[in-house]
Amino acid sequence: MTDRRTFSSVLSGIVATVIYFGTAELIARGLGIVSAPALILGQILIPLMPTALIKAAIAVFGTGDKLALVITIVIGGAALGALIGWIGANRRGLSIVLLIGFGLLPAVLTVTTGDELSAALPTLGGVAAGAIVYLVLQYLLDRGRHRGFDEAGRPDARPAEGPATVTGEQDARRPDRRAFFGLAAGLGAIGIAAVAAGQSAASLARSAAGTVTRLVLPRPAASAPEIPAGAELDVTGLTPLVTANEDFYRIDTALIPPSVDAETWQLRIHGLVEHEVTITMAELLDLPLEEHYVSLACVSNEVGGDLVGNAKWLGYPIRDLLARAKPKAGADMVLSGSDDGFTASTPLEVLTDDRAALLAVGMNGHALPRDHGYPARLVVPGLYGYVSATKWVTDLEVTRFADREAYWTTRGWSTHGPVLVASRIDVPRPGASVTPKDGGRVSTAGMAWAQHTGIEKVQVSVDNGDWQTADLSEELTADTWRQWRCELTGLSRDTHTVSVRAIDADGNIQTSQRRPAIPGAATGLHDRQFTVQ
């Protein structure tokens, strides 16, 4: 076969694959299920990914890492479709078998892992649509080849049977080639649009699931303190003290957030305990729940990153639940398990001291959004989320660090995960041109955190000069971040660099030494360039 013939066959495979993904996405959204092939394959791939690749994806895409994975899977699928099309240029039957076989793989995986047969419907529909498109495009290629043209797709110089001339054959060929490429382009665009529409619908569905729930929260037995008037500084562009639910960062291993029924949800506490305990949601809501403001941070957060947020959580102290079970001597860790299979290893002493470690059911006055752990999750001040903030939590196993490992600790992160003192600059924006205020003042502001220890001081430096103390907002609690502001003076009309560092209540100064997130959070000082006009 010629290069042109092979190219057309490769294009057929790509278009058929895109239609496969797009059709499956639309069927999944129409049926209200979360078993589209891209999501199934993504959920399988996440645990198999190298730690360095996961870290890079979070660093580049942040909370959009899961959408990026879906797009990558579709692109990878299209590449596989191209290979199948290339094979089809010479072996049509084999290419059809491969197209259907690879297409059915997500259906096989989802059914054999315990899902209902209905979960395979999006994949089956996608396979049918993709195969039909592939056969139609191949038919157009065959039809054109048999209408007086050589294998390169050029008019055959030899006269065809009958009175037709070469020019007549060429005119007859043009509609076939136009039909092929026009249909391929149109179907490819439809497939891409279907994938985009399916992902948009999935995002809206997740948002709706997070706000529309049947869980009615009781009034807290102990309410969170009122926010002091000076806890939030009036600086345009500064991150709010309390993060709205829809703006709170989401980093987890679930490509498809679990859909957990609060009425059937249970938490089991077992392992090295004297009494195994199981608690239902009805029982949990009958307990005296407490409200606490707690800031959470992701260990993957880069210096100056936004994978940190602050919310008002409603829940029951984990220490009181563990007291019911009575951990045995020698236990030093609680392995928490999620409905989606994720695990986190938390020091037992952290869950039994006086901090506000909660089995949380509420976030900022509402039931937990689905993306953030509905119906119940763990919130533990002072630890990064990978060792403490298990969402969709269903299991607490009291054990020992020497005996068990958790999801991320098997991938190179440290076992205990204490939050390090950190700070960032929000104002001015990167590369901003700033007009000084009266007196030649330029405002800079940002956030600082050292959960469960508290922030004592924030300092800024301009162009590697002396450190000067910034103004701090009033502390809400030692478990939350604080805002800071500093007025810079005497700056020339030029480009400048401002740096920030924080000092916690124990006197620990934020280190300037740069290191990556693995094994225990990125370190270094955040800086930002701006120009004074």
N, C-alpha and C positions, 0 to 999 in steps of 0.2 A: 504494500500500500504506500501511497505517496504521503509526503508530509502534510499536504492539505487535507487529505482524507483522514489521517490520524488526528490532526488538530480538531476537525469537526467531531470526530468520535469522542475525543477527550472533553470537548465542550458539552457534549450530550451527557457524559457522566457527571460533570460538575453541576449542570442545571438540574438533573434528576435528583442529586443529593440535596441541593438547596430546597427543592420542592418537598422532598422527604421531611426535612427538618421543619419547614414552614407549615406544611399540612398537619404534622403531628402537634406542633405548638397550638394551632387554632383548635384542633379537636380537643386537646387537653383543657384549654381555657373554656371551650364550649361546654364540656362535661363537668367542669369545676374540679378537676383532679390535677395532681402535680407529678405526672409520670411521663412528661415529654422526654424523648430520647436524649436531648442535650442535658437535661437536668439529671437523668438517671446516670449517664456516663460521667458527668461532672462529680456527682456524689461518690462514685466508685473511684475516680481518679484522685480526689483530695487526699485520702489517707496514704496513697502511693507516691505522692509528690515528694521530692527531696526538700528538706527543711530550707535550704538556701533559696530554692525556687519559690516556696511559699512566702518567705520573708521578702524577697524581691517583689513579688506580686502585691503584697500589702504596702510596701514602701512606695511603689509606683502608682497603684490604683486606689489605695486606701480602702474605704468602705465600698468602692465599686469593684473590688477584686472578684466577686462572684459573677457579676455581669461580664467582666473581662474573660473569665473562664468559659462561660457559655459561648461567647463570640469565638474564642480560640477553638472550642470543640467544633463549632460549625465550620470554621475555616479548615480545621484538620479533616473534618468529614468531606468537605469539598475537594481537598487534596486526594483523599482516598477515592472519591468519585472520579477524579481525573485519571487516576491509575487504572481504575476499572474500565473507564472509557477507552484508554489506550490499549488495554487488553482486548476490548471489544472490536477494535479496528481489524483484528485478525481472527479472534475467537469469540464470536458473538454469544454463543450459548454459555461459555464459561463466564463471560462478563455479567450475564443476566443472573446466573447462579450466585456469583459473588455479591452483586448488588442486593439481591433479596436476602442472602445469608447474613451479610454484615448489617443490613437494615433491621433484621429481626432480633439481633443480639440484645438490644435494650429490653425488648419484651421478654425474652428468655430470662434475663437477669432479674427483672422486677418480679416475675411470677415465681421463680425458684427461690427468691429470698422471702417469700411469705405474703406478698401482696395478692389482692384479689385479681381474678382474670380480667376484670374491667380495666385494671391499670395498664393492660397491654393494648387497649384499643387505640390510643394515639399512635403508638408505634406501628400497629397493623395498618391503620389508615395512611400513615406516611409512606410505608413500604408500597402499598397499592398505588398511591399517586405517583411516587417516584418511578416505579417500574413502568407505568403507563406512559409517562413523559419520555422515559428513555426509549421505549419501543417506538413511539410516534416519531421522535427525532431520528432514530435509526432508519425508520421506514422512509422518511424524506430523503435521507442520504442515499439509500438504495434506489429509490425512484429516480433521483437525479443521475445516478451512475449508469442506469440502464436506458437513459434517453439520449444516446448519441454523444456521450462525452467520455474522454479518456479518464484514467484513474486519478489524474491531477485535478479533475474538475474543469478542464478546458474543452472547448468544442472539438470533437473528433474531426480530424481533417478528412477522414474517409466518409463518403456519402452514406447515409443510412439507407435501409431498405425503403423502396418506394421513391416517389418523386421529390421528397423533401430535400432542400438544399442545406448546406452547412449553416447559412444565416438563419434559416428556419429552425434548425435544431438549436442554435444558440438562443434564439428568441424563446424557444420552448423551455430551455434550461433555466433561463433567468428567473421565472416565477418560482421554481423549485428551490433554488439557492436563496432567493429572497425569503421564501416561506420558512426555510430552515433557520436562517440567522435571525429573522424577525421573531419567529416563535421562540427560539432559544433566548433571545434578549428579553422578550416579554415575560416568559415564564421565570427566568432568573430574577427579574425585578419583582415579580409577584412573590417568589419564594423568600427573598430578602425582606420584603415588606411584611410577609406573614410571620417570619421569625421576630421582627421588631415589634409587631402588634402583639404577638403572644407574650413576649417578655414584658411589654408595657402593661398588658392586662394582668400578668402575674404579679408585677410590682404593686398595681392598684389593689389587687386581691389581698396581698400581704398587708398593705396598709389598712384596708378595711377590716381584716381579721384582727388587727392590732387594736382597733378602736371600738369595734362592735363585738362585745362579748356578753355572755350571760352571767358573768361573775359579778355579784353585787358585793362591794367591799363594806365591811362594818366600820363604825367610827373607831378611831384608834383609842386605846386605853391610855396611851401616852403620846401626846402630839409633839411634833417637831417644834423647836423654838421659833419664834417670830424672827424674820430677817431684820437685823438692825438697819437703821437708816443709813449708816455709813458703810454697809457691807458691799454696796454697789456704786462704783464711781461713774460720774457723768462724763464719759469720754466717747465720742463718736468713733465707731469701728471696734470698740472693745467687746470681747466675748461676754455674753450675759453670765451672771453668777449662777443661775439655774438653767440647765440645758433642756430645751423642749424635747418631748419624747421623739418627735419626728426628726430632730436634729442630732440626737444622741448617736454616737458612733456604734457601728455593729461590726464586730470581728468574731467569727466563730467558724466551725468546721462544717456547718450545715448549709449546703447549697439550697436545699429545700427546707425551710423552717418547719419543724414538726408541728402537726396539728393535734394538740393534746386536749382531750375532753376533761374539763375540770371536775365533772361529776364522777368520773371513774378514776381520776388521778389519785395516786397514793405515793407516799414517801416511806421507804423501808430503811430502818437503821439497824445494822447488824454487824457481825464480825467479832472483834475482841470486846464484847460487851457482856454484862451479866443478864440483861434482859433485851431481847429483840423487840423493837418498837415499829409499828406501822401506823401511819396517820393519814386520814383522808382529808379532802379539802373542806368538807363540812366541819370536821373536828378542828382543823386549823383555823378556820374563820371564827370558831367559837372561843378561841383563846384570846387573852388580852394582847392585842397587836400593838406594836410601837411604830412611830414615825421617826425617821432619822435622815438628815441630809448627809450623803456620802458621795465623794467623788471617786470615780473608777478610771483606771488607766490601762491601756494595752501595752504589754511588754514590747510589741513590735513598733511602738511609736518612735519615730525618728526625732532627733533634736529639733524642737520647734514645731512638731507635728500636732495634728488635731484629734488623735485617737485618745481623747480624754474628755470626760464630761461629768457634770454634777447634777444629781437629782434628789428628790425627796422620796424615800422608799418607805413602804409600809410592810411590816412583816413581824415574825416572831423570833425572839433570840434563839440562835442555834445552840447556845450553851444550855438553855433550859431543855431543849429536846434531847441533847446528849446526856443531860443529867438523868433523864428518865431511863436511858439505856444503861447507864453506869459503865463507862469504859474501864477495861481491866488494866492492871499495872503492866507497864511495858509498851502499851500502845502510844504511838507518837504522831499518827497521821490519820486523816479522814479522806478516803478516796470517794469523791462524789461522782455519781454517774448520771448522764443525761438520757432522755428518751431516745436521742439519736445515736447513742453509743459513745459519746465523748466522755472522758474522765479527767478529773483534776485532783491533784494531791495537795491537801492543805494541812499545815501543822496543827495538831490537836490543841496545843496550848493557845493558838491564836483564836480558835473557835470556842474556847472555854474561859477566856479572860473577860475583862469588863468592857471590851469594845463592842460597837454596835454591829456585830456579825448577825445577819438576818436570813431567815428563810422568807424571802420577800414575795408578796402577791400584788403589790401596788407600786406605781411609779408616777410621781407628780399628781397624785389625787385620782388616778384612774387605774383600772386593772392593767397588769403588765401587757404591753403590746406583744403580739405573737413573735415578732422579731427579737424581742428582748426577754423571752423566756416564759410566756404565758403557758400554764397558770402559775408556776412557781419557779423561783431561781434563788441562787445564793448571792449575797452581797456582803463582802468582807473588807472593811477598811484596812489600808496599809499593805495590801498585797496586790500584785498584778492579777488581771483577770484570768490568766491561763492556769493559775493554781488556786483559784478561789471562786470565780464568778460563774459557776456552772448554771447554764440556762436549761429550762425544761427538766429540772432536776427530779429524779425519781428514786435515787439510791444513795445512802451514806454508809460506807463500810469503814468501821473503825479498824485500823490495822497499823502496820509499821512501814517506815520508809525502806527498811532493809528487805521487806517482803514484797512490796507492790510498787509498780511504776504507773504513771499516768500518761495520757496521750502525748503531751508536749515534752515531758521529761525524757521520754524514749527518743525524742528527736533533737536532743542536745541542749535544751534549756535547763536552767538550774532548778533544783527541787523545791526551794522555799519561796522564791520570788518576792522579796520585800520591795516596796516602792522606794525609789531613790528620789532625793530632792531634785526638783526640776523647775524650769521657768521658760517662758517664751515671750516673744514680742508680737503684739497684734497691731500696734500703731507706732509709726507710720507703716503703710503697706510697702511691700518690696518695690524698690525703684521709684517711689513716690517723689514728686516735686512738691516741696513744702514751702509755704509762705509764712515767715515768722509772725507771731502775734505781737501785741504791744510789748515793748521792751526787748524785742528780739528773741522771744521765747519760742521754742519748738517742743511740742508735747510728744512724749513717747509713753506707751502703756502696754500692759499685757497681763499675763496670768502666771501664778507660781503655785506649786503644790508639793506637799510631803505628807500624804495621808496618814493619819493617826499620830503624827508627831507635830505637825503644824509648821507654818512659816513664820519666822521671827523677823526676817529682814530681806529686802531685795535691793540690789545695787546695780547701777548701770555705768558703762564706760563708753566714751566717744573716741573713736580713732585710737584705741589702745591707750587712752589716757587714764588718769586716776579714777578709782571707783567712787561714785557718789551715791548716797542713799536715796532711794525712791520713797514716795508716800505709799503706804499700804492701806487698803480698805480694812474695815473692821472684820475680825475673824468671825465667821458663822459658827464653825466648829473646827476642831483640829483635824477632822476627817474630810474637810472640804478645801478646795483651792481658794486662793485669795487674789484679788485684783491689785495691780500696782500702777503708779503713774509717776513720771518724773518730767520736770520742765528743764529743758536744755537751753543754755544761754551762751552768747559769745561765739556762735557758729558763723563761719564765713560763708559767702555765696559759693558753694562748692559741693562736691559729693562727700558724704560722711558715712561712717559705719558705727552703729550703736550695738553694744553687746549687753547681755543681762546675766546675772547670776543670783541665786537665792541661797539663803541660810536658814536652816530649820531650827526648831525650838531647842534642839539638843546641841546647837552650835556647829552642825555639819555644814560645810560650805560646798555648794555645787561644784563638782570637779570640771576643770577645763579640758581634761584628757578625753580625746575622742576615741570611742570604741563602738562597734556594731551592737545590734540588739542581742544577738546570741553571745553568751548564755544567759544574761540577766539584765537586759535593757540597755539601750543606747545611752551614751553619756557624751558630754561636751557642752559648750555654751552656745546659745542661740545668738546670732547677730543678724543685722539687717542694714542694707544700704539705702540711703535716701539723698535727695539733692535739695539744698536750700536755695531758693530763688533770690 
